[in-house]
Amino acid sequence: MADNGSNDNLMPPHVLRAIISARPNTLVVDFDTPIEFKMAANSMPGLEEYTVVCQQSVRASVRLNKVTFLSLRNFTCIVSSIPYDTVLLGKPVLEALGLNVY
């Protein structure tokens, strides 16, 4: 899923667990000071935004192969402290994949 309002990439905890399960040697970095993000609550009725606290990051790779094969390796993804459905890719990653985000 695209997050065209951010330069950061964000993943939910279950995606990090899946990465570690598939690649146990994955390096997870703990932040000295947690990072807070304000996120739009499009799927949460009654809320306009909420705060997500992040305490870890991981280097990840993405591959898109529905229509054409595109890949980007070894980019930083911040791990959210709360669960949600999908990884949010920021503008720099989307642009590196050739996707223009306005």
VOZATOR-889005 format. One record per residue: residue in one letter; residue number from 1; z, y, x of N, C-alpha, C, CB in turn. Coordinates in Angstrom, 3 decimals. Glycine has a CB too. Layout:
{res=A&n=NUM&n_w=Z&n_v=Y&n_u=X&ca_w=Z&ca_v=Y&ca_u=X&c_w=Z&c_v=Y&c_u=X&cb_w=Z&cb_v=Y&cb_u=X} .
...
END
This chain:
{res=M&n=1&n_w=0.000&n_v=-1.168&n_u=0.840&ca_w=0.000&ca_v=0.000&ca_u=0.000&c_w=0.000&c_v=1.240&c_u=0.892&cb_w=1.214&cb_v=-0.007&cb_u=-0.959} .
{res=A&n=2&n_w=-0.746&n_v=2.217&n_u=0.521&ca_w=-0.821&ca_v=3.467&ca_u=1.278&c_w=0.309&c_v=4.397&c_u=0.879&cb_w=-2.175&cb_v=4.155&cb_u=1.060} .
{res=D&n=3&n_w=0.786&n_v=5.136&n_u=1.821&ca_w=1.750&ca_v=6.194&ca_u=1.557&c_w=1.185&c_v=7.445&c_u=2.205&cb_w=3.194&cb_v=5.842&cb_u=2.109} .
{res=N&n=4&n_w=0.329&n_v=8.146&n_u=1.488&ca_w=-0.398&ca_v=9.247&ca_u=2.106&c_w=0.445&c_v=10.490&c_u=2.367&cb_w=-1.546&cb_v=9.615&cb_u=1.249} .
{res=G&n=5&n_w=1.728&n_v=10.453&n_u=2.046&ca_w=2.567&ca_v=11.607&ca_u=2.309&c_w=3.410&c_v=11.465&c_u=3.560&cb_w=3.451&cb_v=11.858&cb_u=1.145} .
{res=S&n=6&n_w=3.228&n_v=10.410&n_u=4.309&ca_w=4.100&ca_v=10.156&ca_u=5.448&c_w=3.306&c_v=9.792&c_u=6.694&cb_w=5.083&cb_v=9.048&cb_u=5.119} .
{res=N&n=7&n_w=3.872&n_v=10.091&n_u=7.831&ca_w=3.298&ca_v=9.639&ca_u=9.093&c_w=3.933&c_v=8.332&c_u=9.556&cb_w=3.468&cb_v=10.709&cb_u=10.164} .
{res=D&n=8&n_w=5.009&n_v=7.919&n_u=8.887&ca_w=5.736&ca_v=6.714&ca_u=9.264&c_w=5.313&c_v=5.520&c_u=8.419&cb_w=7.232&cb_v=6.942&cb_u=9.131} .
{res=N&n=9&n_w=5.484&n_v=4.339&n_u=8.989&ca_w=5.230&ca_v=3.080&ca_u=8.294&c_w=6.578&c_v=2.491&c_u=7.927&cb_w=4.386&cb_v=2.084&cb_u=9.175} .
{res=L&n=10&n_w=6.685&n_v=1.972&n_u=6.720&ca_w=7.961&ca_v=1.489&ca_u=6.221&c_w=7.791&c_v=0.106&c_u=5.620&cb_w=8.546&cb_v=2.458&cb_u=5.186} .
{res=M&n=11&n_w=8.689&n_v=-0.822&n_u=5.972&ca_w=8.617&ca_v=-2.172&ca_u=5.413&c_w=9.961&c_v=-2.556&c_u=4.810&cb_w=8.197&cb_v=-3.194&cb_u=6.494} .
{res=P&n=12&n_w=9.927&n_v=-3.362&n_u=3.749&ca_w=11.173&ca_v=-3.837&ca_u=3.148&c_w=11.788&c_v=-4.953&c_u=3.987&cb_w=10.925&cb_v=-4.328&cb_u=1.712} .
{res=P&n=13&n_w=13.074&n_v=-5.221&n_u=3.783&ca_w=13.761&ca_v=-6.234&ca_u=4.587&c_w=13.134&c_v=-7.627&c_u=4.505&cb_w=15.192&cb_v=-6.317&cb_u=4.160} .
{res=H&n=14&n_w=12.587&n_v=-8.016&n_u=3.348&ca_w=12.027&ca_v=-9.373&ca_u=3.230&c_w=10.785&c_v=-9.557&c_u=4.111&cb_w=11.672&cb_v=-9.671&cb_u=1.764} .
{res=V&n=15&n_w=10.053&n_v=-8.480&n_u=4.387&ca_w=8.888&ca_v=-8.585&ca_u=5.268&c_w=9.355&c_v=-8.800&c_u=6.708&cb_w=7.997&cb_v=-7.310&cb_u=5.165} .
{res=L&n=16&n_w=10.415&n_v=-8.089&n_u=7.111&ca_w=10.966&ca_v=-8.309&ca_u=8.453&c_w=11.438&c_v=-9.760&c_u=8.603&cb_w=12.139&cb_v=-7.329&cb_u=8.728} .
{res=R&n=17&n_w=12.115&n_v=-10.291&n_u=7.588&ca_w=12.568&ca_v=-11.683&ca_u=7.661&c_w=11.389&c_v=-12.641&c_u=7.801&cb_w=13.389&cb_v=-12.042&cb_u=6.416} .
{res=A&n=18&n_w=10.289&n_v=-12.368&n_u=7.099&ca_w=9.099&ca_v=-13.219&ca_u=7.198&c_w=8.482&c_v=-13.145&c_u=8.597&cb_w=8.059&cb_v=-12.808&cb_u=6.139} .
{res=I&n=19&n_w=8.442&n_v=-11.957&n_u=9.170&ca_w=7.905&ca_v=-11.792&ca_u=10.530&c_w=8.755&c_v=-12.571&c_u=11.523&cb_w=7.854&cb_v=-10.293&cb_u=10.928} .
{res=I&n=20&n_w=10.072&n_v=-12.431&n_u=11.417&ca_w=10.968&ca_v=-13.127&ca_u=12.338&c_w=10.878&c_v=-14.641&c_u=12.146&cb_w=12.416&cb_v=-12.651&cb_u=12.138} .
{res=S&n=21&n_w=10.707&n_v=-15.080&n_u=10.918&ca_w=10.558&ca_v=-16.513&ca_u=10.650&c_w=9.290&c_v=-17.063&c_u=11.307&cb_w=10.525&cb_v=-16.774&cb_u=9.132} .
{res=A&n=22&n_w=8.202&n_v=-16.294&n_u=11.232&ca_w=6.927&ca_v=-16.722&ca_u=11.812&c_w=6.906&c_v=-16.552&c_u=13.332&cb_w=5.777&cb_v=-15.934&cb_u=11.190} .
{res=R&n=23&n_w=7.579&n_v=-15.518&n_u=13.809&ca_w=7.601&ca_v=-15.210&ca_u=15.247&c_w=9.033&c_v=-14.890&c_u=15.673&cb_w=6.648&cb_v=-14.013&cb_u=15.582} .
{res=P&n=24&n_w=9.829&n_v=-15.924&n_u=15.979&ca_w=11.249&ca_v=-15.725&ca_u=16.289&c_w=11.523&c_v=-14.799&c_u=17.484&cb_w=11.879&cb_v=-17.051&cb_u=16.553} .
{res=N&n=25&n_w=10.562&n_v=-14.609&n_u=18.366&ca_w=10.767&ca_v=-13.738&ca_u=19.531&c_w=10.479&c_v=-12.273&c_u=19.252&cb_w=9.904&cb_v=-14.198&cb_u=20.664} .
{res=T&n=26&n_w=10.236&n_v=-11.911&n_u=17.989&ca_w=9.954&ca_v=-10.529&ca_u=17.622&c_w=11.117&c_v=-9.624&c_u=18.003&cb_w=9.665&cb_v=-10.419&cb_u=16.120} .
{res=L&n=27&n_w=10.811&n_v=-8.517&n_u=18.667&ca_w=11.834&ca_v=-7.570&ca_u=19.082&c_w=12.119&c_v=-6.584&c_u=17.949&cb_w=11.398&cb_v=-6.820&cb_u=20.360} .
{res=V&n=28&n_w=13.358&n_v=-6.573&n_u=17.493&ca_w=13.811&ca_v=-5.628&ca_u=16.477&c_w=14.705&c_v=-4.616&c_u=17.182&cb_w=14.573&cb_v=-6.354&cb_u=15.295} .
{res=V&n=29&n_w=14.418&n_v=-3.334&n_u=16.971&ca_w=15.171&ca_v=-2.257&ca_u=17.624&c_w=16.151&c_v=-1.661&c_u=16.620&cb_w=14.212&cb_v=-1.154&cb_u=18.183} .
{res=D&n=30&n_w=17.420&n_v=-1.603&n_u=16.995&ca_w=18.440&ca_v=-0.950&ca_u=16.170&c_w=18.550&c_v=0.513&c_u=16.571&cb_w=19.816&cb_v=-1.661&cb_u=16.313} .
{res=F&n=31&n_w=18.547&n_v=1.419&n_u=15.593&ca_w=18.680&ca_v=2.849&ca_u=15.868&c_w=20.132&c_v=3.202&c_u=16.155&cb_w=18.152&cb_v=3.680&cb_u=14.687} .
{res=D&n=32&n_w=20.349&n_v=4.117&n_u=17.087&ca_w=21.692&ca_v=4.635&ca_u=17.330&c_w=22.192&c_v=5.428&c_u=16.124&cb_w=21.708&cb_v=5.516&cb_u=18.589} .
{res=T&n=33&n_w=21.276&n_v=6.183&n_u=15.520&ca_w=21.576&ca_v=6.972&ca_u=14.328&c_w=20.588&c_v=6.574&c_u=13.234&cb_w=21.502&cb_v=8.513&cb_u=14.627} .
{res=P&n=34&n_w=21.082&n_v=6.182&n_u=12.054&ca_w=20.168&ca_v=5.807&ca_u=10.971&c_w=19.227&c_v=6.954&c_u=10.598&cb_w=20.963&cb_v=5.369&cb_u=9.741} .
{res=I&n=35&n_w=18.043&n_v=6.586&n_u=10.117&ca_w=17.044&ca_v=7.544&ca_u=9.650&c_w=17.023&c_v=7.489&c_u=8.131&cb_w=15.625&cb_v=7.239&cb_u=10.251} .
{res=E&n=36&n_w=16.963&n_v=8.652&n_u=7.493&ca_w=16.893&ca_v=8.705&ca_u=6.034&c_w=15.524&c_v=9.202&c_u=5.595&cb_w=18.002&cb_v=9.611&cb_u=5.464} .
{res=F&n=37&n_w=14.982&n_v=8.574&n_u=4.562&ca_w=13.719&ca_v=8.972&ca_u=3.957&c_w=13.943&c_v=9.254&c_u=2.489&cb_w=12.639&cb_v=7.886&cb_u=4.147} .
{res=K&n=38&n_w=13.261&n_v=10.256&n_u=1.965&ca_w=13.205&ca_v=10.480&ca_u=0.527&c_w=11.945&c_v=9.801&c_u=0.033&cb_w=13.220&cb_v=12.014&cb_u=0.163} .
{res=M&n=39&n_w=12.079&n_v=8.956&n_u=-0.980&ca_w=10.921&ca_v=8.247&ca_u=-1.521&c_w=10.761&c_v=8.562&c_u=-2.994&cb_w=11.058&cb_v=6.729&cb_u=-1.310} .
{res=A&n=40&n_w=9.520&n_v=8.687&n_u=-3.422&ca_w=9.233&ca_v=8.877&ca_u=-4.837&c_w=9.591&c_v=7.605&c_u=-5.583&cb_w=7.744&cb_v=9.252&cb_u=-5.063} .
{res=A&n=41&n_w=10.123&n_v=7.765&n_u=-6.771&ca_w=10.558&ca_v=6.616&ca_u=-7.564&c_w=9.587&c_v=6.374&c_u=-8.708&cb_w=11.984&cb_v=6.832&cb_u=-8.108} .
{res=N&n=42&n_w=8.321&n_v=6.173&n_u=-8.385&ca_w=7.294&ca_v=5.986&ca_u=-9.408&c_w=7.587&c_v=4.811&c_u=-10.326&cb_w=5.950&cb_v=5.791&cb_u=-8.757} .
{res=S&n=43&n_w=8.205&n_v=3.768&n_u=-9.805&ca_w=8.452&ca_v=2.587&ca_u=-10.615&c_w=9.876&c_v=2.533&c_u=-11.168&cb_w=8.177&cb_v=1.352&cb_u=-9.805} .
{res=M&n=44&n_w=10.633&n_v=3.600&n_u=-10.976&ca_w=12.006&ca_v=3.629&ca_u=-11.458&c_w=12.160&c_v=4.724&c_u=-12.499&cb_w=12.992&cb_v=3.844&cb_u=-10.295} .
{res=P&n=45&n_w=12.113&n_v=4.372&n_u=-13.780&ca_w=12.205&ca_v=5.386&ca_u=-14.838&c_w=13.476&c_v=6.217&c_u=-14.716&cb_w=12.154&cb_v=4.722&cb_u=-16.212} .
{res=G&n=46&n_w=13.332&n_v=7.518&n_u=-14.899&ca_w=14.466&ca_v=8.418&ca_u=-14.864&c_w=14.792&c_v=8.975&c_u=-13.492&cb_w=15.642&cb_v=7.729&cb_u=-15.388} .
{res=L&n=47&n_w=14.183&n_v=8.439&n_u=-12.446&ca_w=14.419&ca_v=8.947&ca_u=-11.104&c_w=13.156&c_v=9.583&c_u=-10.560&cb_w=14.900&cb_v=7.829&cb_u=-10.175} .
{res=E&n=48&n_w=13.284&n_v=10.741&n_u=-9.949&ca_w=12.129&ca_v=11.370&ca_u=-9.321&c_w=11.994&c_v=10.946&c_u=-7.872&cb_w=12.232&cb_v=12.881&cb_u=-9.413} .
{res=E&n=49&n_w=13.119&n_v=10.767&n_u=-7.199&ca_w=13.109&ca_v=10.305&ca_u=-5.827&c_w=14.448&c_v=9.664&c_u=-5.505&cb_w=12.806&cb_v=11.461&cb_u=-4.858} .
{res=Y&n=50&n_w=14.482&n_v=8.908&n_u=-4.433&ca_w=15.723&ca_v=8.320&ca_u=-3.979&c_w=15.716&c_v=8.271&c_u=-2.456&cb_w=15.923&cb_v=6.909&cb_u=-4.582} .
{res=T&n=51&n_w=16.881&n_v=8.087&n_u=-1.862&ca_w=17.021&ca_v=8.080&ca_u=-0.416&c_w=17.076&c_v=6.650&c_u=0.105&cb_w=18.274&cb_v=8.852&cb_u=0.008} .
{res=V&n=52&n_w=16.312&n_v=6.388&n_u=1.148&ca_w=16.306&ca_v=5.098&ca_u=1.824&c_w=16.859&c_v=5.314&c_u=3.225&cb_w=14.865&cb_v=4.472&cb_u=1.865} .
{res=V&n=53&n_w=17.861&n_v=4.538&n_u=3.590&ca_w=18.444&ca_v=4.611&ca_u=4.923&c_w=17.880&c_v=3.469&c_u=5.754&cb_w=20.004&cb_v=4.550&cb_u=4.867} .
{res=C&n=54&n_w=17.388&n_v=3.788&n_u=6.938&ca_w=16.772&ca_v=2.791&ca_u=7.813&c_w=17.528&c_v=2.730&c_u=9.129&cb_w=15.280&cb_v=3.115&cb_u=8.059} .
{res=Q&n=55&n_w=17.804&n_v=1.507&n_u=9.586&ca_w=18.576&ca_v=1.335&ca_u=10.807&c_w=17.852&c_v=0.524&c_u=11.869&cb_w=19.876&cb_v=0.683&cb_u=10.490} .
{res=Q&n=56&n_w=16.619&n_v=0.068&n_u=11.569&ca_w=15.882&ca_v=-0.767&ca_u=12.512&c_w=14.394&c_v=-0.438&c_u=12.469&cb_w=16.109&cb_v=-2.255&cb_u=12.206} .
{res=S&n=57&n_w=13.705&n_v=-0.837&n_u=13.555&ca_w=12.246&ca_v=-0.780&ca_u=13.575&c_w=11.730&c_v=-2.040&c_u=14.256&cb_w=11.732&cb_v=0.506&cb_u=14.306} .
{res=V&n=58&n_w=10.455&n_v=-2.309&n_u=14.051&ca_w=9.818&ca_v=-3.482&ca_u=14.637&c_w=8.373&c_v=-3.129&c_u=14.929&cb_w=9.917&cb_v=-4.725&cb_u=13.693} .
{res=R&n=59&n_w=7.785&n_v=-3.742&n_u=15.943&ca_w=6.358&ca_v=-3.577&ca_u=16.223&c_w=5.624&c_v=-4.599&c_u=15.373&cb_w=6.030&cb_v=-3.758&cb_u=17.762} .
{res=A&n=60&n_w=4.605&n_v=-4.163&n_u=14.666&ca_w=3.893&ca_v=-5.034&ca_u=13.742&c_w=2.392&c_v=-4.931&c_u=13.946&cb_w=4.253&cb_v=-4.691&cb_u=12.302} .
{res=S&n=61&n_w=1.662&n_v=-5.778&n_u=13.266&ca_w=0.196&ca_v=-5.751&ca_u=13.266&c_w=-0.269&c_v=-5.888&c_u=11.832&cb_w=-0.408&cb_v=-6.887&cb_u=14.166} .
{res=V&n=62&n_w=-1.443&n_v=-5.349&n_u=11.555&ca_w=-2.011&ca_v=-5.472&ca_u=10.209&c_w=-3.456&c_v=-5.917&c_u=10.337&cb_w=-1.910&cb_v=-4.124&cb_u=9.418} .
{res=R&n=63&n_w=-3.867&n_v=-6.768&n_u=9.403&ca_w=-5.253&ca_v=-7.241&ca_u=9.379&c_w=-5.733&c_v=-7.189&c_u=7.931&cb_w=-5.381&cb_v=-8.701&cb_u=9.973} .
{res=L&n=64&n_w=-6.845&n_v=-6.542&n_u=7.715&ca_w=-7.466&ca_v=-6.476&ca_u=6.393&c_w=-8.767&c_v=-7.255&c_u=6.464&cb_w=-7.714&cb_v=-4.989&cb_u=5.935} .
{res=N&n=65&n_w=-8.921&n_v=-8.268&n_u=5.640&ca_w=-10.155&ca_v=-9.047&ca_u=5.712&c_w=-10.713&c_v=-9.420&c_u=4.350&cb_w=-9.918&cb_v=-10.292&cb_u=6.505} .
{res=K&n=66&n_w=-10.519&n_v=-8.592&n_u=3.341&ca_w=-11.110&ca_v=-8.849&ca_u=2.022&c_w=-12.624&c_v=-8.629&c_u=2.048&cb_w=-10.463&cb_v=-7.941&cb_u=0.957} .
{res=V&n=67&n_w=-13.043&n_v=-7.470&n_u=2.519&ca_w=-14.467&ca_v=-7.148&ca_u=2.563&c_w=-14.992&c_v=-7.195&c_u=3.989&cb_w=-14.722&cb_v=-5.769&cb_u=1.954} .
{res=T&n=68&n_w=-14.231&n_v=-6.642&n_u=4.879&ca_w=-14.610&ca_v=-6.608&ca_u=6.286&c_w=-13.367&c_v=-6.871&c_u=7.115&cb_w=-15.267&cb_v=-5.245&cb_u=6.670} .
{res=F&n=69&n_w=-13.527&n_v=-7.280&n_u=8.326&ca_w=-12.382&ca_v=-7.579&ca_u=9.168&c_w=-11.959&c_v=-6.338&c_u=9.932&cb_w=-12.701&cb_v=-8.723&cb_u=10.135} .
{res=L&n=70&n_w=-10.789&n_v=-5.824&n_u=9.609&ca_w=-10.206&ca_v=-4.688&ca_u=10.323&c_w=-8.829&c_v=-5.106&c_u=10.800&cb_w=-10.131&cb_v=-3.406&cb_u=9.418} .
{res=S&n=71&n_w=-8.461&n_v=-4.720&n_u=11.990&ca_w=-7.109&ca_v=-5.030&ca_u=12.441&c_w=-6.570&c_v=-3.917&c_u=13.317&cb_w=-7.084&cb_v=-6.356&cb_u=13.198} .
{res=L&n=72&n_w=-5.263&n_v=-3.815&n_u=13.310&ca_w=-4.550&ca_v=-2.867&ca_u=14.152&c_w=-3.301&c_v=-3.587&c_u=14.633&cb_w=-4.201&cb_v=-1.528&cb_u=13.382} .
{res=R&n=73&n_w=-3.128&n_v=-3.601&n_u=15.930&ca_w=-2.014&ca_v=-4.351&ca_u=16.505&c_w=-0.959&c_v=-3.427&c_u=17.098&cb_w=-2.521&cb_v=-5.308&cb_u=17.572} .
{res=N&n=74&n_w=0.274&n_v=-3.921&n_u=17.022&ca_w=1.375&ca_v=-3.350&ca_u=17.767&c_w=1.691&c_v=-1.899&c_u=17.390&cb_w=1.075&cb_v=-3.430&cb_u=19.220} .
{res=F&n=75&n_w=1.893&n_v=-1.623&n_u=16.114&ca_w=2.341&ca_v=-0.303&ca_u=15.685&c_w=3.778&c_v=-0.402&c_u=15.187&cb_w=1.409&cb_v=0.270&cb_u=14.580} .
{res=T&n=76&n_w=4.498&n_v=0.702&n_u=15.249&ca_w=5.898&ca_v=0.695&ca_u=14.847&c_w=6.034&c_v=0.777&c_u=13.337&cb_w=6.646&cb_v=1.849&cb_u=15.503} .
{res=C&n=77&n_w=6.906&n_v=-0.049&n_u=12.804&ca_w=7.208&ca_v=-0.043&ca_u=11.380&c_w=8.728&c_v=0.042&c_u=11.228&cb_w=6.628&cb_v=-1.321&cb_u=10.663} .
{res=I&n=78&n_w=9.187&n_v=1.013&n_u=10.482&ca_w=10.612&ca_v=1.205&ca_u=10.242&c_w=11.028&c_v=0.286&c_u=9.093&cb_w=10.940&cb_v=2.707&cb_u=9.917} .
{res=V&n=79&n_w=12.191&n_v=-0.339&n_u=9.229&ca_w=12.654&ca_v=-1.306&ca_u=8.240&c_w=13.599&c_v=-0.625&c_u=7.262&cb_w=13.350&cb_v=-2.504&cb_u=8.924} .
{res=S&n=80&n_w=13.259&n_v=-0.709&n_u=5.987&ca_w=14.065&ca_v=-0.114&ca_u=4.931&c_w=15.350&c_v=-0.911&c_u=4.726&cb_w=13.266&cb_v=-0.040&cb_u=3.624} .
{res=S&n=81&n_w=16.373&n_v=-0.245&n_u=4.265&ca_w=17.632&ca_v=-0.918&ca_u=3.965&c_w=17.654&c_v=-1.488&c_u=2.548&cb_w=18.792&cb_v=0.044&cb_u=4.150} .
{res=I&n=82&n_w=16.671&n_v=-1.099&n_u=1.728&ca_w=16.644&ca_v=-1.588&ca_u=0.348&c_w=15.347&c_v=-2.353&c_u=0.093&cb_w=16.789&cb_v=-0.414&cb_u=-0.656} .
{res=P&n=83&n_w=15.397&n_v=-3.321&n_u=-0.815&ca_w=14.186&ca_v=-4.084&ca_u=-1.116&c_w=13.225&c_v=-3.301&c_u=-2.020&cb_w=14.557&cb_v=-5.410&cb_u=-1.776} .
{res=Y&n=84&n_w=11.955&n_v=-3.498&n_u=-1.805&ca_w=10.889&ca_v=-3.034&ca_u=-2.692&c_w=9.706&c_v=-3.946&c_u=-2.440&cb_w=10.518&cb_v=-1.508&cb_u=-2.446} .
{res=D&n=85&n_w=8.572&n_v=-3.702&n_u=-3.092&ca_w=7.502&ca_v=-4.698&ca_u=-3.140&c_w=6.668&c_v=-4.877&c_u=-1.879&cb_w=6.608&cb_v=-4.357&cb_u=-4.222} .
{res=T&n=86&n_w=6.333&n_v=-3.809&n_u=-1.174&ca_w=5.281&ca_v=-3.914&ca_u=-0.170&c_w=5.512&c_v=-2.998&c_u=1.025&cb_w=3.950&cb_v=-3.601&cb_u=-0.793} .
{res=V&n=87&n_w=4.754&n_v=-3.203&n_u=2.076&ca_w=4.781&ca_v=-2.337&ca_u=3.255&c_w=4.047&c_v=-1.043&c_u=2.924&cb_w=4.137&cb_v=-3.044&cb_u=4.495} .
{res=L&n=88&n_w=4.612&n_v=0.086&n_u=3.329&ca_w=3.960&ca_v=1.385&ca_u=3.152&c_w=3.393&c_v=1.813&c_u=4.491&cb_w=4.954&cb_v=2.458&cb_u=2.593} .
{res=L&n=89&n_w=2.087&n_v=1.998&n_u=4.538&ca_w=1.418&ca_v=2.419&ca_u=5.771&c_w=1.227&c_v=3.924&c_u=5.756&cb_w=0.057&cb_v=1.701&cb_u=5.940} .
{res=G&n=90&n_w=1.610&n_v=4.570&n_u=6.842&ca_w=1.465&ca_v=6.016&ca_u=6.961&c_w=0.053&c_v=6.424&c_u=7.336&cb_w=2.434&cb_v=6.551&cb_u=7.982} .
{res=K&n=91&n_w=-0.185&n_v=7.721&n_u=7.303&ca_w=-1.517&ca_v=8.267&ca_u=7.572&c_w=-2.125&c_v=7.839&c_u=8.901&cb_w=-1.456&cb_v=9.745&cb_u=7.532} .
{res=P&n=92&n_w=-1.385&n_v=7.858&n_u=10.023&ca_w=-2.015&ca_v=7.484&ca_u=11.298&c_w=-2.564&c_v=6.048&c_u=11.299&cb_w=-1.011&cb_v=7.640&cb_u=12.429} .
{res=V&n=93&n_w=-1.837&n_v=5.115&n_u=10.717&ca_w=-2.315&ca_v=3.730&ca_u=10.670&c_w=-3.524&c_v=3.615&c_u=9.747&cb_w=-1.190&cb_v=2.781&cb_u=10.198} .
{res=L&n=94&n_w=-3.457&n_v=4.265&n_u=8.592&ca_w=-4.594&ca_v=4.220&ca_u=7.669&c_w=-5.845&c_v=4.814&c_u=8.309&cb_w=-4.260&cb_v=4.970&cb_u=6.372} .
{res=E&n=95&n_w=-5.689&n_v=5.926&n_u=9.017&ca_w=-6.834&ca_v=6.543&ca_u=9.692&c_w=-7.361&c_v=5.658&c_u=10.815&cb_w=-6.448&cb_v=7.915&cb_u=10.250} .
{res=A&n=96&n_w=-6.464&n_v=4.970&n_u=11.544&ca_w=-6.904&ca_v=4.065&ca_u=12.606&c_w=-7.697&c_v=2.890&c_u=12.041&cb_w=-5.700&cb_v=3.552&cb_u=13.398} .
{res=L&n=97&n_w=-7.424&n_v=2.545&n_u=10.791&ca_w=-8.167&ca_v=1.476&ca_u=10.119&c_w=-9.465&c_v=1.994&c_u=9.477&cb_w=-7.285&cb_v=0.819&cb_u=9.051} .
{res=G&n=98&n_w=-9.714&n_v=3.289&n_u=9.623&ca_w=-10.930&ca_v=3.874&ca_u=9.083&c_w=-10.822&c_v=4.313&c_u=7.648&cb_w=-12.030&cb_v=2.918&cb_u=9.205} .
{res=L&n=99&n_w=-9.597&n_v=4.432&n_u=7.154&ca_w=-9.362&ca_v=4.858&ca_u=5.763&c_w=-8.954&c_v=6.317&c_u=5.751&cb_w=-8.269&cb_v=3.980&cb_u=5.078} .
{res=N&n=100&n_w=-9.724&n_v=7.152&n_u=5.058&ca_w=-9.407&ca_v=8.576&ca_u=4.973&c_w=-8.444&c_v=8.808&c_u=3.824&cb_w=-10.689&cb_v=9.424&cb_u=4.788} .
{res=V&n=101&n_w=-7.313&n_v=9.429&n_u=4.121&ca_w=-6.288&ca_v=9.701&ca_u=3.133&c_w=-6.153&c_v=11.209&c_u=2.991&cb_w=-4.932&cb_v=9.048&cb_u=3.527} .
{res=Y&n=102&n_w=-6.264&n_v=11.686&n_u=1.765&ca_w=-6.170&ca_v=13.129&ca_u=1.510&c_w=-4.901&c_v=13.464&c_u=0.791&cb_w=-7.357&cb_v=13.619&cb_u=0.706} .
END
